[in-house]
């Protein structure tokens, strides 16, 4: 196992416990990020479906708007210059908001109208019905375009968030967790090897003590002294009184 495949750490039981805690946290983080990626993907597909449907609807409404404008111009004449002269500020405005999806802030555009319609009398002399219809159809088209812009902006933000989340999931799954597992395996192997060395050392000490004891017994026997009869000066035996 190379040093790149594991974390550089001293093999000890405390570090083994710490690495097991980190492994548990990595698994939990992987699970949470996986759920987040699934939630973002679900919302991503829902927005994609809405975008496709809205684009088809926008195509139809813009076609209807062009026909209604042609009808209004045919009935009321060219009223473009009249409309431009009366316009001072936009009536349809956009209010921005945010939607929270699994911690990702998605922008949301909401159209609203304020002020009075300065062109409500346009076409009063002739073609008023066609002009009002054209105004209504173009108003619907503007709202659909704002909704489409809102969904496409959220689509781009979600796409980037999904890519980042998937990269994090893959990094945890294929890099972080294997490195922690390899580190735990390395620490466990080193601790087992250390325990075997300690056991071997104690075994050799016991063998050496037995050899020393056997050599001492042999030496006492050669001197004609029984080991059982030999007194230990450390024993708490009461000596007889000596009288001078």
C-alpha positions as CSV (number, residue, x, y, z in Angstrom):
1,X,0.0,0.0,0.0
2,X,1.6,3.3,-1.1
3,X,1.5,6.5,0.9
4,X,-0.8,8.1,-1.7
5,X,-3.6,5.5,-1.0
6,X,-3.8,6.3,2.7
7,X,-3.5,9.1,5.1
8,X,-0.1,9.7,6.7
9,X,-0.8,9.1,10.4
10,X,0.9,7.4,13.3
11,X,-0.6,3.9,13.9
12,X,-2.1,4.0,17.4
13,X,-5.4,2.9,18.9
14,X,-6.5,6.5,19.5
15,X,-5.9,7.3,15.8
16,X,-7.7,4.1,14.8
17,X,-10.8,5.2,16.8
18,X,-10.5,8.6,15.2
19,X,-10.3,7.2,11.7
20,X,-13.3,4.9,12.3
21,X,-15.3,8.0,13.3
22,X,-14.2,9.8,10.2
23,X,-15.2,6.8,8.1
24,X,-18.7,6.8,9.7
25,X,-19.0,10.6,9.0
26,X,-17.9,10.1,5.4
27,X,-20.5,7.4,4.8
28,X,-23.2,9.7,6.3
29,X,-22.0,12.6,4.2
30,X,-22.1,10.5,1.1
31,X,-25.6,9.4,1.9
32,X,-26.8,13.0,2.4
33,X,-25.2,14.3,-0.7
34,X,-26.6,11.4,-2.7
35,X,-30.1,12.3,-1.5
36,X,-29.5,15.9,-2.3
37,X,-28.3,15.0,-5.9
38,X,-31.5,12.9,-6.3
39,X,-33.7,15.8,-5.2
40,X,-32.0,18.2,-7.5
41,X,-32.2,15.8,-10.4
42,X,-35.9,15.3,-9.8
43,X,-36.6,19.1,-9.8
44,X,-34.3,19.5,-12.8
45,X,-36.4,17.0,-14.9
46,X,-39.6,18.7,-13.8
47,X,-38.3,22.1,-14.8
48,X,-37.1,20.7,-18.1
49,X,-40.5,19.3,-18.9
50,X,-42.1,22.7,-18.0
51,X,-39.6,24.5,-20.3
52,X,-40.4,22.3,-23.3
53,X,-44.2,22.8,-22.7
54,X,-43.8,26.5,-22.2
55,X,-41.7,26.9,-25.4
56,X,-44.4,25.2,-27.4
57,X,-47.0,27.4,-25.8
58,X,-44.9,30.5,-26.5
59,X,-44.6,29.6,-30.1
60,X,-48.4,29.3,-30.4
61,X,-49.1,32.5,-28.4
62,X,-46.5,34.5,-30.5
63,X,-48.2,33.3,-33.7
64,X,-51.6,34.4,-32.3
65,X,-50.1,37.8,-31.2
66,X,-48.7,38.4,-34.7
67,X,-52.1,37.7,-36.3
68,X,-53.9,39.9,-33.8
69,X,-51.5,42.8,-34.4
70,X,-52.0,42.4,-38.1
71,X,-55.8,42.5,-37.6
72,X,-55.5,45.6,-35.3
73,X,-53.4,47.4,-37.9
74,X,-55.8,46.5,-40.6
75,X,-58.8,47.7,-38.6
76,X,-57.3,50.8,-36.9
77,X,-54.4,51.7,-39.1
78,X,-50.8,52.1,-38.1
79,X,-51.0,53.2,-34.4
80,X,-47.4,52.5,-33.5
81,X,-46.4,56.1,-33.2
82,X,-49.4,57.0,-31.1
83,X,-48.6,54.2,-28.6
84,X,-44.9,55.2,-28.4
85,X,-45.8,58.8,-27.7
86,X,-48.1,57.9,-24.7
87,X,-45.7,55.4,-23.1
88,X,-43.8,57.0,-20.1
89,X,-42.7,53.9,-18.1
90,X,-43.3,50.1,-18.3
91,X,-46.4,48.8,-16.7
92,X,-45.4,45.2,-16.5
93,X,-42.4,44.8,-14.1
94,X,-40.6,41.8,-12.6
95,X,-40.4,40.9,-8.9
96,X,-37.5,38.6,-8.1
97,X,-37.6,35.8,-5.4
98,X,-35.8,32.6,-4.5
99,X,-36.9,29.0,-4.1
100,X,-34.9,26.7,-1.8
101,X,-34.4,23.2,-3.2
102,X,-32.2,21.0,-1.0
103,X,-30.1,24.0,0.0
104,X,-29.8,25.4,-3.5
105,X,-31.3,28.9,-4.1
106,X,-33.1,29.1,-7.4
107,X,-34.1,32.5,-8.7
108,X,-37.8,33.1,-9.4
109,X,-39.2,35.9,-11.6
110,X,-42.8,37.0,-11.0
111,X,-44.5,39.6,-13.3
112,X,-46.8,42.3,-11.9
113,X,-48.5,45.4,-13.2
114,X,-48.5,48.8,-11.7
115,X,-49.8,52.2,-12.9
116,X,-52.6,53.0,-15.4
117,X,-52.8,52.0,-19.0
118,X,-52.0,55.1,-21.1
119,X,-53.1,53.4,-24.3
120,X,-56.5,52.2,-23.2
121,X,-58.2,54.8,-25.5
122,X,-56.1,53.7,-28.6
123,X,-58.4,52.6,-31.3
124,X,-61.4,54.3,-29.9
125,X,-62.4,55.7,-33.3
126,X,-62.1,52.5,-35.1
127,X,-60.7,49.0,-34.5
128,X,-60.9,49.2,-30.8
129,X,-61.8,45.6,-30.3
130,X,-58.9,44.3,-32.4
131,X,-56.5,46.6,-30.6
132,X,-57.7,45.4,-27.1
133,X,-57.4,41.8,-28.3
134,X,-53.8,42.4,-29.5
135,X,-53.0,44.1,-26.2
136,X,-54.4,41.1,-24.2
137,X,-52.5,38.5,-26.3
138,X,-49.2,40.3,-26.1
139,X,-49.7,40.6,-22.3
140,X,-50.1,36.8,-22.1
141,X,-47.0,36.4,-24.3
142,X,-44.9,38.7,-22.0
143,X,-46.0,36.7,-18.9
144,X,-45.1,33.4,-20.6
145,X,-41.7,34.8,-21.6
146,X,-41.0,35.9,-18.1
147,X,-42.0,32.4,-16.8
148,X,-39.7,30.9,-19.4
149,X,-36.8,33.1,-18.4
150,X,-37.4,32.2,-14.7
151,X,-37.4,28.4,-15.5
152,X,-34.3,28.6,-17.8
153,X,-32.4,30.6,-15.2
154,X,-33.3,28.0,-12.5
155,X,-32.4,25.3,-15.0
156,X,-28.9,26.6,-15.4
157,X,-28.4,27.0,-11.7
158,X,-29.7,23.5,-11.0
159,X,-27.4,22.0,-13.7
160,X,-24.3,23.6,-12.1
161,X,-25.4,22.5,-8.6
162,X,-26.0,18.9,-9.8
163,X,-22.6,18.8,-11.4
164,X,-20.9,20.1,-8.2
165,X,-22.9,17.7,-6.0
166,X,-22.1,14.7,-8.2
167,X,-18.4,15.6,-8.2
168,X,-18.5,15.7,-4.4
169,X,-20.4,12.3,-4.2
170,X,-17.8,10.7,-6.5
171,X,-14.9,12.2,-4.6
172,X,-16.2,10.8,-1.3
173,X,-17.1,7.4,-2.8
174,X,-14.0,6.8,-4.9
175,X,-11.3,8.9,-3.1
176,X,-12.0,9.8,0.6
177,X,-13.7,6.6,1.8
178,X,-11.1,4.2,0.1
179,X,-8.3,6.3,1.7
180,X,-9.8,6.1,5.1
181,X,-10.5,2.4,4.8
182,X,-6.8,1.8,3.6
183,X,-5.6,3.9,6.6
184,X,-7.7,1.8,9.0
185,X,-6.4,-1.3,7.5
186,X,-2.8,0.0,7.8
187,X,-3.2,1.0,11.4
188,X,-4.9,-2.4,12.2
189,X,-2.0,-4.3,10.5
190,X,0.6,-2.2,12.4
191,X,-1.1,-2.7,15.7
192,X,-1.4,-6.5,15.2
193,X,2.3,-6.6,14.2
194,X,3.2,-4.7,17.3
195,X,1.1,-7.1,19.5
196,X,2.9,-10.0,17.9
197,X,6.3,-8.4,18.6
198,X,5.3,-7.8,22.2
199,X,4.1,-11.3,22.6
200,X,7.3,-12.6,21.1
201,X,9.4,-10.4,23.4
202,X,7.5,-11.5,26.5
203,X,8.0,-15.1,25.4
204,X,11.7,-14.7,25.0
205,X,11.9,-13.0,28.4
206,X,10.2,-16.0,30.0
207,X,12.5,-18.4,28.2
208,X,15.5,-16.4,29.4
209,X,14.2,-16.4,33.0
210,X,13.7,-20.2,32.8
211,X,17.3,-20.6,31.6
212,X,18.7,-18.4,34.3
213,X,16.7,-20.4,36.9
214,X,17.9,-23.7,35.6
215,X,21.5,-22.5,35.6
216,X,21.1,-21.3,39.2
217,X,19.7,-24.6,40.3
218,X,22.5,-26.5,38.5
219,X,25.0,-24.2,40.3
220,X,23.4,-24.9,43.7
221,X,23.4,-28.6,43.1
222,X,27.1,-28.6,42.1
223,X,27.8,-26.9,45.5
224,X,25.7,-29.5,47.3
225,X,23.0,-27.0,48.4
226,X,19.4,-27.8,48.1
227,X,17.4,-24.8,46.8
228,X,14.5,-25.6,49.2
229,X,16.9,-25.5,52.2
230,X,18.5,-22.2,51.1
231,X,17.2,-19.3,53.2
232,X,16.0,-16.2,51.7
233,X,17.2,-13.1,53.5
234,X,14.2,-11.2,52.4
235,X,11.8,-13.7,54.1
236,X,10.3,-12.4,57.4
237,X,11.5,-15.2,59.6
238,X,12.4,-14.6,63.2
239,X,16.0,-15.4,64.0
240,X,17.0,-17.0,67.3
241,X,18.5,-14.7,69.9
242,X,22.2,-14.8,70.2
243,X,23.6,-14.7,73.8
244,X,27.2,-13.5,74.3
